[in-house]
Amino acid sequence: MTSLEVQDRRLNTLDGKEWVKRTKSWFVINPRRRNADQLSHPAKYPEELVERFLEFFTKPGGWVLDPFAGVGSTLVASKLLSRNSVGVELDPDFVSVAQQALREIDGEGFYEIIVGDSTCITELLETYFEGNPPMFDFLMTSPPYWNMLRKSRGGNDSVHKDRKSSGLKQYYSESHQDLGNIGQYSRYIEAVSQILEEAGSFVEQGKYIVVVAQNMRDVDGTMRPIAWDLAARLSRTFLLKQEQIWCQDNKRLGCWGYPTTYVSNVHHHYCLVFQKQ
Ligand SMILES: C[S@@+](CC[C@H](N)C(=O)[O-])C[C@H]1O[C@@H](n2cnc3c(N)ncnc32)[C@H](O)[C@@H]1O
């Protein structure tokens, strides 16, 4: 193989030392304080989290897709790192915040966030790109964690109260298209999976998909292992490579079950890594 061919086949531009560091199965990222616009969204992930994966799974100039784009963290990180990006987000208010954030930062590349229901992602991309949508090098996203934002439980209860007293949204929307409003858990897992399968059809063969999710405890104490259930369901379509565990160690610890019952403080998320086959 010529050195040009090797260069072309490279997954990223990291040197060996950095590559090895990034393959550790857990890492800590403490989200920075959000600005007022970003606070309008109840569950954004930090741009640093996206940057970590973009640097591993893409090269500058690559194309990135996020079907649950929220306030645009995936697109902002992509622009900062000179990747091209396309997002789809149901709520127009979040899209406005994303567009403003994208205008305010320096960076290169194409970026567009489309308002719409990702259940119709093929149609949305076909329409926007006039029948010729790009193929993507990487998909990174975080779906709603079922309807958990609507439920008062342990830590969520205090977050709810804080957001409510500050006049901020406690959940995404009232829309029946919002996956965070689905009543039945199995239907939610299926709906997220179907969207990701369809979005995945726009990802190049052999390229990667990262889905950020968390296992949750329901109000009655039942565990809803969203991350594990999505990993199992999506394994039917994509090759599950591993998970990386994103830990936060700057969150308040709550004293939930003391002194009788075990209730954990969940300060980690699963970043499920799949490969398109
Ligand atoms: C966990 S948030 C994603 C946050 C995003 N990663 C960020 O950092 O801003 C999930 C998003 O999915 C959106 N959503 C829910 N149902 C949707 C659907 N059917 N189509 C598109 N977006 C949807 C919600 O409005 C919410 O913004």
The ligand as an SDF file (V2000), in Angstrom:
LIG
                    3D

 27 29  0  0  0  0  0  0  0  0999 V2000
  -31.3920   14.6860   24.4320 C   0  0  0  0  0  0  0  0  0  0  0  0
  -32.0020   15.9650   23.3980 S   0  0  0  0  0  0  0  0  0  0  0  0
  -30.6540   16.2600   22.3120 C   0  0  0  0  0  0  0  0  0  0  0  0
  -29.8020   17.4010   22.7770 C   0  0  0  0  0  0  0  0  0  0  0  0
  -28.6290   17.7250   21.8590 C   0  0  0  0  0  0  0  0  0  0  0  0
  -27.6820   16.6310   21.8360 N   0  0  0  0  0  0  0  0  0  0  0  0
  -27.9450   18.9870   22.3270 C   0  0  0  0  0  0  0  0  0  0  0  0
  -26.8400   18.9090   22.8800 O   0  0  0  0  0  0  0  0  0  0  0  0
  -28.5430   20.0610   22.1960 O   0  0  0  0  0  0  0  0  0  0  0  0
  -33.1550   15.1570   22.3560 C   0  0  0  0  0  0  0  0  0  0  0  0
  -33.8120   16.0960   21.3420 C   0  0  0  0  0  0  0  0  0  0  0  0
  -34.6480   15.3110   20.4770 O   0  0  0  0  0  0  0  0  0  0  0  0
  -35.7040   16.1610   20.0460 C   0  0  0  0  0  0  0  0  0  0  0  0
  -36.7610   15.2940   19.4680 N   0  0  0  0  0  0  0  0  0  0  0  0
  -37.6950   14.5590   20.0960 C   0  0  0  0  0  0  0  0  0  0  0  0
  -38.4520   13.8770   19.2140 N   0  0  0  0  0  0  0  0  0  0  0  0
  -37.9860   14.1870   17.9820 C   0  0  0  0  0  0  0  0  0  0  0  0
  -38.3410   13.7940   16.6600 C   0  0  0  0  0  0  0  0  0  0  0  0
  -39.3600   12.9470   16.4290 N   0  0  0  0  0  0  0  0  0  0  0  0
  -37.6310   14.3120   15.6250 N   0  0  0  0  0  0  0  0  0  0  0  0
  -36.6020   15.1910   15.8370 C   0  0  0  0  0  0  0  0  0  0  0  0
  -36.2240   15.5950   17.0690 N   0  0  0  0  0  0  0  0  0  0  0  0
  -36.9020   15.0960   18.1350 C   0  0  0  0  0  0  0  0  0  0  0  0
  -36.0940   16.9320   21.3060 C   0  0  0  0  0  0  0  0  0  0  0  0
  -36.7940   18.1130   20.9880 O   0  0  0  0  0  0  0  0  0  0  0  0
  -34.7160   17.1670   21.9340 C   0  0  0  0  0  0  0  0  0  0  0  0
  -34.1960   18.4390   21.5970 O   0  0  0  0  0  0  0  0  0  0  0  0
  1  2  1  0
  2  3  1  0
  2 10  1  0
  3  4  1  0
  4  5  1  0
  5  6  1  0
  5  7  1  0
  7  8  2  0
  7  9  1  0
 10 11  1  0
 11 12  1  0
 11 26  1  0
 12 13  1  0
 13 14  1  0
 13 24  1  0
 14 15  1  0
 14 23  1  0
 15 16  2  0
 16 17  1  0
 17 18  1  0
 17 23  2  0
 18 19  1  0
 18 20  2  0
 20 21  1  0
 21 22  2  0
 22 23  1  0
 24 25  1  0
 24 26  1  0
 26 27  1  0
M  CHG  2   2   1   9  -1
M  END
$$$$
